[in-house]
């Protein structure tokens, strides 16, 4: 576990290659710069998806990310962010927020997020 509430790894699912792999989170400086699930998810989207990619292309990403407070006793902290390329507005990204038990269960399983590609 990384100091500050992060578990230290994400799950990368590649539907084209049919693989599932653990991947380490970036270093602590990056985590401080892109605080929370939404900021970190946007960083991954910006770094991995070129602007010419369409929402349903195999090179696109669907990124679910927890924040550092997810899974704690802090009120209303069981939230996750879903970041993706926006199909309604070309060349833009969109995000959604979700709640319930999924985010906390993902964190308790040892993951800060899931990146789906392919």
N, CA, C and O atoms as a MOPAC input file, in Angstrom:
PM7 MOZYME 1SCF
protein

 N      0.83700 1    -1.18500 1     0.00000 1
 C      0.00000 1     0.00000 1     0.00000 1
 C      0.88100 1     1.24600 1     0.00000 1
 O      1.86100 1     1.32300 1     0.74000 1
 N      0.52900 1     2.20700 1    -0.82400 1
 C      1.25700 1     3.45900 1    -0.92000 1
 C      0.70300 1     4.42200 1     0.12500 1
 O     -0.50600 1     4.47800 1     0.35200 1
 N      1.58400 1     5.16800 1     0.74800 1
 C      1.16600 1     6.16400 1     1.73600 1
 C      0.15800 1     7.12100 1     1.09600 1
 O      0.38800 1     7.63300 1     0.00000 1
 N     -0.94900 1     7.35500 1     1.78300 1
 C     -1.94000 1     8.28500 1     1.26600 1
 C     -3.21400 1     7.62300 1     0.79600 1
 O     -4.06100 1     8.29800 1     0.21200 1
 N     -3.39100 1     6.34000 1     1.02000 1
 C     -4.65700 1     5.69800 1     0.71600 1
 C     -4.72700 1     4.91400 1    -0.57100 1
 O     -5.79700 1     4.41400 1    -0.91700 1
 N     -3.64200 1     4.78700 1    -1.28700 1
 C     -3.64400 1     4.00700 1    -2.52400 1
 C     -3.11800 1     2.59800 1    -2.25600 1
 O     -2.20700 1     2.41500 1    -1.44900 1
 N     -3.69100 1     1.60800 1    -2.93200 1
 C     -3.25400 1     0.22200 1    -2.78200 1
 C     -1.98900 1    -0.05400 1    -3.59300 1
 O     -1.21400 1    -0.94500 1    -3.24400 1
 N     -1.77500 1     0.69100 1    -4.65500 1
 C     -0.53000 1     0.57600 1    -5.39700 1
 C     -0.60000 1    -0.19600 1    -6.69800 1
 O      0.41800 1    -0.36000 1    -7.37000 1
 N     -1.79000 1    -0.68000 1    -7.07300 1
 C     -1.86200 1    -1.38200 1    -8.36100 1
 C     -3.24500 1    -1.24700 1    -8.98700 1
 O     -4.24200 1    -0.99500 1    -8.31000 1
 N     -3.26300 1    -1.42400 1   -10.29600 1
 C     -4.51400 1    -1.44000 1   -11.04800 1
 C     -4.57800 1    -2.73800 1   -11.83700 1
 O     -3.57300 1    -3.42800 1   -12.01100 1
 N     -5.76000 1    -3.05400 1   -12.30400 1
 C     -5.98900 1    -4.24800 1   -13.09900 1
 C     -6.17500 1    -3.80600 1   -14.54400 1
 O     -7.04900 1    -2.98700 1   -14.82700 1
 N     -5.36900 1    -4.33400 1   -15.46200 1
 C     -5.48600 1    -3.99100 1   -16.87700 1
 C     -6.07800 1    -5.18700 1   -17.61300 1
 O     -5.50900 1    -6.27900 1   -17.61100 1
 N     -7.23200 1    -4.96200 1   -18.24300 1
 C     -7.93900 1    -6.00600 1   -18.97400 1
 C     -7.83800 1    -5.69000 1   -20.46300 1
 O     -8.29200 1    -4.63500 1   -20.90500 1
 N     -7.25000 1    -6.59200 1   -21.23300 1
 C     -7.13000 1    -6.42200 1   -22.68300 1
 C     -8.05000 1    -7.43900 1   -23.34900 1
 O     -7.78500 1    -8.64000 1   -23.32400 1
 N     -9.12900 1    -6.94700 1   -23.94200 1
 C    -10.11400 1    -7.83400 1   -24.55000 1
 C     -9.62300 1    -8.43100 1   -25.86000 1
 O    -10.05400 1    -9.52200 1   -26.23300 1
 N     -8.73300 1    -7.74600 1   -26.56600 1
 C     -8.19700 1    -8.25900 1   -27.82000 1
 C     -7.25600 1    -9.42300 1   -27.57700 1
 O     -7.36600 1   -10.46300 1   -28.22700 1
 N     -6.32900 1    -9.25200 1   -26.63900 1
 C     -5.35400 1   -10.30800 1   -26.32400 1
 C     -5.89700 1   -11.33100 1   -25.33000 1
 O     -5.27600 1   -12.36700 1   -25.09400 1
 N     -7.06400 1   -11.03300 1   -24.74900 1
 C     -7.68000 1   -11.87900 1   -23.72700 1
 C     -6.74500 1   -12.09400 1   -22.53600 1
 O     -6.52500 1   -13.22000 1   -22.09100 1
 N     -6.20000 1   -10.97500 1   -22.03200 1
 C     -5.29300 1   -11.03300 1   -20.88400 1
 C     -5.78600 1   -10.11800 1   -19.77000 1
 O     -6.48000 1    -9.13000 1   -20.01100 1
 N     -5.41400 1   -10.47000 1   -18.56100 1
 C     -5.67100 1    -9.66000 1   -17.37900 1
 C     -4.35700 1    -9.59700 1   -16.61500 1
 O     -3.78900 1   -10.63200 1   -16.26600 1
 N     -3.86400 1    -8.37200 1   -16.35100 1
 C     -2.57000 1    -8.21100 1   -15.69800 1
 C     -2.64100 1    -7.15200 1   -14.60500 1
 O     -3.39100 1    -6.18000 1   -14.70500 1
 N     -1.84200 1    -7.36300 1   -13.55800 1
 C     -1.64800 1    -6.33200 1   -12.54100 1
 C     -0.60900 1    -5.33900 1   -13.04200 1
 O      0.33900 1    -5.71200 1   -13.73300 1
 N     -0.79700 1    -4.08200 1   -12.69100 1
 C      0.14400 1    -3.03400 1   -13.09000 1
 C      0.31600 1    -2.07900 1   -11.92400 1
 O     -0.65800 1    -1.72000 1   -11.26400 1
 N      1.53400 1    -1.67000 1   -11.67000 1
 C      1.80800 1    -0.74500 1   -10.56800 1
 C      1.32100 1     0.65300 1   -10.91000 1
 O      1.34100 1     1.06700 1   -12.06900 1
 N      0.88600 1     1.36900 1    -9.89100 1
 C      0.51300 1     2.76800 1   -10.06700 1
 C      1.77100 1     3.60100 1   -10.30600 1
 O      2.87600 1     3.16600 1    -9.98100 1
 N      1.60500 1     4.79600 1   -10.87300 1
 C      2.76500 1     5.68200 1   -11.02500 1
 C      3.35000 1     6.04800 1    -9.66400 1
 O      2.78700 1     5.71500 1    -8.62100 1
 N      4.47600 1     6.73100 1    -9.69500 1
 C      5.13900 1     7.09900 1    -8.43300 1
 C      4.30500 1     8.10200 1    -7.62800 1
 O      3.31300 1     8.64400 1    -8.11600 1
 N      4.72700 1     8.32900 1    -6.40600 1
 C      3.96600 1     9.16200 1    -5.47100 1
 C      3.82500 1    10.60500 1    -5.94300 1
 O      2.82000 1    11.25000 1    -5.64300 1
 N      4.81200 1    11.12600 1    -6.67500 1
 C      4.71500 1    12.49200 1    -7.18700 1
 C      3.54600 1    12.63200 1    -8.16100 1
 O      2.82700 1    13.63100 1    -8.13000 1
 N      3.35600 1    11.64000 1    -9.01800 1
 C      2.23800 1    11.65300 1    -9.97100 1
 C      0.91200 1    11.55400 1    -9.22300 1
 O     -0.04600 1    12.24700 1    -9.56500 1
 N      0.85100 1    10.70200 1    -8.21000 1
 C     -0.37800 1    10.55200 1    -7.43400 1
 C     -0.74500 1    11.83700 1    -6.70200 1
 O     -1.92700 1    12.12800 1    -6.52300 1
 N      0.24200 1    12.60100 1    -6.28100 1
 C     -0.03300 1    13.88600 1    -5.62700 1
 C     -0.48300 1    14.94300 1    -6.64000 1
 O     -1.29400 1    15.81200 1    -6.31900 1
 N      0.04200 1    14.86500 1    -7.84700 1
 C     -0.30700 1    15.84300 1    -8.87600 1
 C     -1.71700 1    15.61300 1    -9.41900 1
 O     -2.44700 1    16.57000 1    -9.67800 1
 N     -2.10000 1    14.35000 1    -9.59000 1
 C     -3.41900 1    13.98900 1   -10.11300 1
 C     -4.22100 1    13.32700 1    -8.99900 1
 O     -4.41400 1    12.11100 1    -9.00400 1
 N     -4.68000 1    14.11800 1    -8.05600 1
 C     -5.31800 1    13.60700 1    -6.84500 1
 C     -6.67000 1    12.98300 1    -7.17500 1
 O     -7.44600 1    13.52400 1    -7.96200 1
 N     -6.93300 1    11.83900 1    -6.56000 1
 C     -8.23000 1    11.20300 1    -6.65700 1
 C     -8.39600 1    10.33600 1    -7.88400 1
 O     -7.54700 1    10.31100 1    -8.77500 1
 N     -9.50600 1     9.62700 1    -7.90800 1
 C     -9.76900 1     8.69300 1    -8.98600 1
 C     -9.97000 1     9.36000 1   -10.33100 1
 O     -9.46500 1     8.87400 1   -11.34300 1
 N    -10.69800 1    10.46300 1   -10.36000 1
 C    -10.97000 1    11.13700 1   -11.62500 1
 C     -9.69900 1    11.71000 1   -12.23400 1
 O     -9.45600 1    11.53600 1   -13.42800 1
 N     -8.89300 1    12.38300 1   -11.44000 1
 C     -7.64500 1    12.96200 1   -11.94900 1
 C     -6.69100 1    11.91400 1   -12.47400 1
 O     -6.09300 1    12.09000 1   -13.53600 1
 N     -6.54300 1    10.82700 1   -11.74000 1
 C     -5.64500 1     9.76100 1   -12.16900 1
 C     -6.16700 1     9.07000 1   -13.42900 1
 O     -5.38800 1     8.72300 1   -14.31700 1
 N     -7.47600 1     8.87100 1   -13.50700 1
 C     -8.05300 1     8.24100 1   -14.69700 1
 C     -7.85200 1     9.10900 1   -15.93700 1
 O     -7.52600 1     8.59600 1   -17.00700 1
 N     -8.04500 1    10.42200 1   -15.79700 1
 C     -7.80100 1    11.31900 1   -16.92600 1
 C     -6.33900 1    11.29500 1   -17.34800 1
 O     -6.04700 1    11.39400 1   -18.54000 1
 N     -5.42600 1    11.16900 1   -16.41400 1
 C     -4.01000 1    11.08500 1   -16.76300 1
 C     -3.74200 1     9.84900 1   -17.60900 1
 O     -3.05500 1     9.92900 1   -18.62800 1
 N     -4.28200 1     8.70000 1   -17.19100 1
 C     -4.10800 1     7.48100 1   -17.98100 1
 C     -4.71100 1     7.63900 1   -19.37100 1
 O     -4.09500 1     7.23300 1   -20.35700 1
 N     -5.89900 1     8.21600 1   -19.46800 1
 C     -6.54600 1     8.40000 1   -20.76700 1
 C     -5.71200 1     9.31300 1   -21.66100 1
 O     -5.51900 1     9.02200 1   -22.84100 1
 N     -5.22100 1    10.40800 1   -21.10600 1
 C     -4.41200 1    11.35300 1   -21.87200 1
 C     -3.09900 1    10.72000 1   -22.33900 1
 O     -2.67000 1    10.94900 1   -23.47000 1
 N     -2.46500 1     9.93000 1   -21.48300 1
 C     -1.17800 1     9.32100 1   -21.81900 1
 C     -1.30100 1     8.17000 1   -22.81400 1
 O     -0.37800 1     7.94100 1   -23.59600 1
 N     -2.40600 1     7.44700 1   -22.80600 1
 C     -2.49800 1     6.20400 1   -23.57200 1
 C     -3.34900 1     6.27400 1   -24.84100 1
 O     -3.22700 1     5.40500 1   -25.70500 1
 N     -4.20100 1     7.28100 1   -24.97100 1
 C     -5.11600 1     7.32800 1   -26.10900 1
 C     -4.84000 1     8.57000 1   -26.95800 1
 O     -5.02100 1     9.69200 1   -26.48500 1
 N     -4.40400 1     8.38100 1   -28.21300 1
 C     -4.17100 1     9.53000 1   -29.09200 1
 C     -5.48300 1    10.24000 1   -29.42800 1
 O     -6.54400 1     9.61800 1   -29.36500 1
 N     -5.43600 1    11.52300 1   -29.78300 1
 C     -6.65800 1    12.28500 1   -30.08200 1
 C     -7.45600 1    11.74800 1   -31.27600 1
 O     -8.65500 1    12.00900 1   -31.37500 1
 N     -6.82400 1    11.01500 1   -32.16800 1
 C     -7.51700 1    10.52800 1   -33.36800 1
 C     -8.37200 1     9.28800 1   -33.11500 1
 O     -9.08200 1     8.84700 1   -34.01900 1
 N     -8.32500 1     8.72400 1   -31.93300 1
 C     -9.04600 1     7.49100 1   -31.62500 1
 C    -10.53000 1     7.78300 1   -31.37700 1
 O    -10.88300 1     8.73900 1   -30.68700 1
 N    -11.38500 1     6.94100 1   -31.95200 1
 C    -12.82900 1     7.04100 1   -31.74000 1
 C    -13.23300 1     6.25400 1   -30.48700 1
 O    -12.48800 1     5.37200 1   -30.06100 1
 N    -14.38700 1     6.54900 1   -29.88900 1
 C    -14.78500 1     5.89400 1   -28.63800 1
 C    -14.84000 1     4.36800 1   -28.68700 1
 O    -14.51300 1     3.72000 1   -27.69300 1
 N    -15.23500 1     3.78500 1   -29.79400 1
 C    -15.38000 1     2.33000 1   -29.86600 1
 C    -14.20000 1     1.62400 1   -30.53100 1
 O    -14.27100 1     0.42300 1   -30.79200 1
 N    -13.12100 1     2.35000 1   -30.80600 1
 C    -11.91700 1     1.73100 1   -31.36600 1
 C    -11.26100 1     0.82900 1   -30.32600 1
 O    -11.37700 1     1.09300 1   -29.12900 1
 N    -10.57100 1    -0.23600 1   -30.75700 1
 C     -9.86900 1    -1.10700 1   -29.80800 1
 C     -8.77400 1    -0.39200 1   -29.01500 1
 O     -8.41000 1    -0.84300 1   -27.92900 1
 N     -8.24900 1     0.70600 1   -29.53600 1
 C     -7.20600 1     1.44800 1   -28.83700 1
 C     -7.77500 1     2.36300 1   -27.75500 1
 O     -7.02100 1     2.93300 1   -26.96700 1
 N     -9.08600 1     2.50400 1   -27.71400 1
 C     -9.72200 1     3.33900 1   -26.70400 1
 C     -9.64000 1     2.66300 1   -25.33700 1
 O     -9.28800 1     1.48700 1   -25.24100 1
 N     -9.96000 1     3.39700 1   -24.29800 1
 C     -9.90400 1     2.87100 1   -22.93900 1
 C    -11.19100 1     3.20200 1   -22.19800 1
 O    -11.82100 1     4.23200 1   -22.43600 1
 N    -11.56400 1     2.31100 1   -21.30200 1
 C    -12.63000 1     2.53200 1   -20.33500 1
 C    -11.96000 1     2.38200 1   -18.97800 1
 O    -11.51100 1     1.29100 1   -18.62600 1
 N    -11.88600 1     3.46200 1   -18.21600 1
 C    -11.07100 1     3.47700 1   -17.00300 1
 C    -11.95300 1     3.70300 1   -15.78000 1
 O    -12.62900 1     4.72600 1   -15.67000 1
 N    -11.93800 1     2.74200 1   -14.86800 1
 C    -12.62800 1     2.86100 1   -13.58000 1
 C    -11.55200 1     3.07400 1   -12.53000 1
 O    -10.60700 1     2.29000 1   -12.44000 1
 N    -11.68600 1     4.12400 1   -11.73700 1
 C    -10.62800 1     4.42800 1   -10.77000 1
 C    -11.22300 1     4.87200 1    -9.43900 1
 O    -12.17300 1     5.65300 1    -9.39500 1
 N    -10.65000 1     4.36200 1    -8.36700 1
 C    -11.01500 1     4.76000 1    -7.00700 1
 C    -10.15000 1     5.91800 1    -6.55000 1
 O     -9.04000 1     6.11500 1    -7.04400 1
 N    -10.66700 1     6.67600 1    -5.60800 1
 C     -9.87600 1     7.70500 1    -4.95700 1
 C     -9.23000 1     7.15800 1    -3.69500 1
 O     -9.50100 1     6.02200 1    -3.30800 1
 N     -8.38900 1     7.94200 1    -3.05400 1
 C     -7.68300 1     7.45700 1    -1.86400 1
 C     -8.57700 1     7.20700 1    -0.64700 1
 O     -8.19900 1     6.43100 1     0.23100 1
 N     -9.73700 1     7.83300 1    -0.57100 1
 C    -10.62200 1     7.61700 1     0.57200 1
 C    -11.58800 1     6.45500 1     0.37500 1
 O    -12.26300 1     6.05100 1     1.32200 1
 N    -11.66500 1     5.91900 1    -0.82200 1
 C    -12.58000 1     4.81700 1    -1.09600 1
 C    -12.26500 1     3.62600 1    -0.20000 1
 O    -11.10500 1     3.25200 1    -0.02500 1
 N    -13.31400 1     3.03600 1     0.36300 1
 C    -13.14000 1     1.87000 1     1.21500 1
 C    -12.82100 1     2.19300 1     2.65900 1
 O    -12.58500 1     1.28900 1     3.46000 1
 N    -12.81200 1     3.47400 1     3.00100 1
 C    -12.56800 1     3.86900 1     4.39600 1
 C    -13.90700 1     4.13900 1     5.07500 1
 O    -14.95800 1     4.02800 1     4.44400 1
 N    -13.87200 1     4.48500 1     6.32700 1
 C    -15.08200 1     4.79500 1     7.07200 1
 C    -15.56000 1     6.23400 1     6.84400 1
 O    -16.57900 1     6.63900 1     7.40500 1
 N    -14.84600 1     7.00000 1     6.03700 1
 C    -15.22700 1     8.37900 1     5.76500 1
 C    -16.60100 1     8.38900 1     5.08200 1
 O    -16.83000 1     7.59700 1     4.16700 1
 N    -17.52100 1     9.26900 1     5.50700 1
 C    -18.86500 1     9.27900 1     4.91700 1
 C    -18.85100 1     9.55700 1     3.41000 1
 O    -18.10600 1    10.41500 1     2.93700 1
 N    -19.65800 1     8.84300 1     2.68500 1
 C    -19.85200 1     9.01700 1     1.23000 1
 C    -18.56900 1     8.78600 1     0.43100 1
 O    -18.40600 1     9.35900 1    -0.64600 1
 N    -17.66800 1     7.96500 1     0.93400 1
 C    -16.38900 1     7.77300 1     0.24400 1
 C    -16.36600 1     6.55500 1    -0.66800 1
 O    -15.36200 1     6.32200 1    -1.34100 1
 N    -17.42400 1     5.78200 1    -0.71300 1
 C    -17.43400 1     4.59100 1    -1.57500 1
 C    -17.88900 1     4.98400 1    -2.97500 1
 O    -18.99000 1     4.64200 1    -3.40500 1
 N    -17.02900 1     5.70300 1    -3.67100 1
 C    -17.31600 1     6.21100 1    -5.01100 1
 C    -16.19600 1     5.81300 1    -5.95400 1
 O    -15.05300 1     5.61800 1    -5.54200 1
 N    -16.54500 1     5.69500 1    -7.23300 1
 C    -15.54000 1     5.46000 1    -8.26100 1
 C    -15.83700 1     6.36200 1    -9.44200 1
 O    -16.96500 1     6.82400 1    -9.61600 1
 N    -14.82700 1     6.60800 1   -10.24900 1
 C    -14.96500 1     7.41100 1   -11.46000 1
 C    -14.80100 1     6.50800 1   -12.66600 1
 O    -13.95500 1     5.61300 1   -12.67100 1
 N    -15.59900 1     6.74100 1   -13.67300 1
 C    -15.49700 1     6.03400 1   -14.94500 1
 C    -15.16400 1     7.07800 1   -16.00200 1
 O    -15.98000 1     7.95700 1   -16.28200 1
 N    -13.97900 1     6.99200 1   -16.58900 1
 C    -13.51300 1     7.97800 1   -17.56500 1
 C    -13.36600 1     7.28600 1   -18.91000 1
 O    -12.88100 1     6.15800 1   -18.98600 1
 N    -13.78800 1     7.96700 1   -19.97300 1
 C    -13.80200 1     7.38800 1   -21.31500 1
 C    -13.79400 1     8.50700 1   -22.34700 1
 O    -13.93600 1     9.68100 1   -22.00400 1
 N    -13.62600 1     8.13700 1   -23.61000 1
 C    -13.76500 1     9.11200 1   -24.68600 1
 C    -15.25800 1     9.33700 1   -24.89400 1
 O    -16.02900 1     8.38100 1   -24.97500 1
 N    -15.65600 1    10.58100 1   -24.97700 1
 C    -17.06700 1    10.93200 1   -25.06700 1
 C    -17.59000 1    10.69500 1   -26.48400 1
 O    -17.08100 1    11.30000 1   -27.42700 1
 N    -18.60100 1     9.82500 1   -26.65800 1
 C    -19.12900 1     9.57700 1   -28.00300 1
 C    -20.01500 1    10.70800 1   -28.52100 1
 O    -20.23100 1    10.81400 1   -29.72800 1
 N    -20.53000 1    11.55300 1   -27.62900 1
 C    -21.43100 1    12.63100 1   -28.04500 1
 C    -20.70700 1    13.86200 1   -28.57400 1
 O    -21.22200 1    14.56600 1   -29.44200 1
 N    -19.50900 1    14.11900 1   -28.04700 1
 C    -18.75000 1    15.28700 1   -28.45800 1
 C    -17.39000 1    14.83100 1   -28.95500 1
 O    -16.58200 1    14.35100 1   -28.16100 1
 N    -17.11400 1    14.96700 1   -30.24200 1
 C    -15.83200 1    14.49500 1   -30.78700 1
 C    -14.63000 1    15.13400 1   -30.09300 1
 O    -14.65500 1    16.30400 1   -29.71300 1
 N    -13.59400 1    14.34000 1   -29.94400 1
 C    -12.31200 1    14.78000 1   -29.38200 1
 C    -12.43600 1    15.28400 1   -27.94500 1
 O    -11.72200 1    16.20500 1   -27.54900 1
 N    -13.32500 1    14.69400 1   -27.17300 1
 C    -13.45700 1    15.08100 1   -25.78000 1
 C    -13.58400 1    13.83300 1   -24.91100 1
 O    -13.87300 1    12.74100 1   -25.40000 1
 N    -13.36600 1    14.01800 1   -23.63400 1
 C    -13.47700 1    12.91200 1   -22.68900 1
 C    -14.65600 1    13.18000 1   -21.76700 1
 O    -15.05600 1    14.32300 1   -21.54700 1
 N    -15.19300 1    12.10300 1   -21.24400 1
 C    -16.30700 1    12.23800 1   -20.32200 1
 C    -16.05400 1    11.40400 1   -19.08700 1
 O    -15.21600 1    10.50200 1   -19.09600 1
 N    -16.77600 1    11.70200 1   -18.03300 1
 C    -16.66000 1    10.86900 1   -16.84600 1
 C    -18.00400 1    10.73200 1   -16.17100 1
 O    -18.88800 1    11.57800 1   -16.30700 1
 N    -18.12800 1     9.66500 1   -15.45600 1
 C    -19.31500 1     9.38000 1   -14.66500 1
 C    -18.84800 1     8.99600 1   -13.27500 1
 O    -17.70600 1     8.57700 1   -13.08400 1
 N    -19.72900 1     9.14100 1   -12.31900 1
 C    -19.42700 1     8.75400 1   -10.94500 1
 C    -20.41800 1     7.68200 1   -10.52800 1
 O    -21.59600 1     7.74300 1   -10.88200 1
 N    -19.94700 1     6.71700 1    -9.78800 1
 C    -20.81200 1     5.65400 1    -9.29100 1
 C    -20.56000 1     5.40600 1    -7.82000 1
 O    -19.49800 1     5.73100 1    -7.28700 1
 N    -21.54400 1     4.83200 1    -7.18200 1
 C    -21.41000 1     4.54300 1    -5.76100 1
 C    -21.88200 1     3.13700 1    -5.45500 1
 O    -22.09700 1     2.32800 1    -6.35700 1
 N    -22.03700 1     2.86200 1    -4.19800 1
 C    -22.45100 1     1.53100 1    -3.77600 1
 C    -21.26900 1     0.74800 1    -3.24500 1
 O    -20.29200 1     1.32500 1    -2.76800 1
 N    -21.36400 1    -0.57000 1    -3.32900 1
 C    -20.34200 1    -1.42900 1    -2.74900 1
 C    -19.18500 1    -1.72600 1    -3.70500 1
 O    -18.12500 1    -2.16500 1    -3.26000 1
 N    -19.36500 1    -1.49500 1    -5.01600 1
 C    -18.35200 1    -1.89500 1    -5.99100 1
 C    -16.99400 1    -1.25900 1    -5.71500 1
 O    -15.97700 1    -1.95200 1    -5.69900 1
 N    -16.97000 1     0.04600 1    -5.49900 1
 C    -15.69400 1     0.75100 1    -5.30100 1
 C    -14.94900 1     0.24500 1    -4.07800 1
 O    -13.74300 1     0.00700 1    -4.13600 1
 N    -15.65900 1     0.08000 1    -2.97400 1
 C    -15.01900 1    -0.40700 1    -1.75000 1
 C    -14.52400 1    -1.83600 1    -1.91700 1
 O    -13.43200 1    -2.16900 1    -1.45500 1
 N    -15.30600 1    -2.68100 1    -2.56700 1
 C    -14.89100 1    -4.07500 1    -2.78400 1
 C    -13.65100 1    -4.13700 1    -3.67900 1
 O    -12.76400 1    -4.96100 1    -3.45800 1
 N    -13.59000 1    -3.26800 1    -4.68400 1
 C    -12.41200 1    -3.21300 1    -5.55200 1
 C    -11.17700 1    -2.81100 1    -4.74600 1
 O    -10.11000 1    -3.40100 1    -4.91400 1
 N    -11.31400 1    -1.82300 1    -3.88400 1
 C    -10.19500 1    -1.36500 1    -3.06100 1
 C     -9.77800 1    -2.45100 1    -2.07900 1
 O     -8.58400 1    -2.68200 1    -1.88700 1
 N    -10.73400 1    -3.11800 1    -1.45900 1
 C    -10.42000 1    -4.17500 1    -0.49200 1
 C     -9.80300 1    -5.39000 1    -1.17200 1
 O     -9.12400 1    -6.18600 1    -0.52400 1
 N    -10.03700 1    -5.54000 1    -2.48700 1
 C     -9.40600 1    -6.62900 1    -3.23700 1
 C     -7.96200 1    -6.27400 1    -3.59600 1
 O     -7.23500 1    -7.10900 1    -4.13500 1
 N     -7.54300 1    -5.03600 1    -3.29900 1
 C     -6.16000 1    -4.64200 1    -3.51500 1
 C     -5.91400 1    -3.80000 1    -4.75500 1
 O     -4.76200 1    -3.59800 1    -5.13700 1
 N     -6.96900 1    -3.30500 1    -5.39400 1
 C     -6.82100 1    -2.54600 1    -6.62900 1
 C     -7.37400 1    -1.13300 1    -6.48300 1
 O     -8.37900 1    -0.90000 1    -5.81000 1
 N     -6.68900 1    -0.20200 1    -7.13200 1
 C     -7.16400 1     1.17600 1    -7.16400 1
 C     -8.00100 1     1.44800 1    -8.40100 1
 O     -8.67300 1     2.47800 1    -8.46700 1
 N     -7.98200 1     0.56800 1    -9.36700 1
 C     -8.77800 1     0.78600 1   -10.56100 1
 C     -8.66300 1    -0.34500 1   -11.55900 1
 O     -7.91100 1    -1.30200 1   -11.37300 1
 N     -9.44200 1    -0.20300 1   -12.63700 1
 C     -9.45400 1    -1.16200 1   -13.73300 1
 C     -9.38600 1    -0.37900 1   -15.02700 1
 O    -10.12500 1     0.58900 1   -15.20900 1
 N     -8.49800 1    -0.79100 1   -15.93600 1
 C     -8.44200 1    -0.21400 1   -17.26900 1
 C     -8.82300 1    -1.31200 1   -18.25800 1
 O     -8.18100 1    -2.36000 1   -18.31800 1
 N     -9.88200 1    -1.05300 1   -19.03500 1
 C    -10.35100 1    -2.01300 1   -20.04300 1
 C     -9.99900 1    -1.44800 1   -21.40600 1
 O    -10.29700 1    -0.29200 1   -21.70500 1
 N     -9.36600 1    -2.26600 1   -22.22800 1
 C     -8.99000 1    -1.87000 1   -23.57700 1
 C     -9.23600 1    -3.03000 1   -24.53300 1
 O     -9.46800 1    -4.16100 1   -24.10600 1
 N     -9.18200 1    -2.73800 1   -25.83000 1
 C     -9.31700 1    -3.81200 1   -26.82100 1
 C    -10.69600 1    -3.90900 1   -27.39700 1
 O    -10.95400 1    -4.76700 1   -28.24100 1

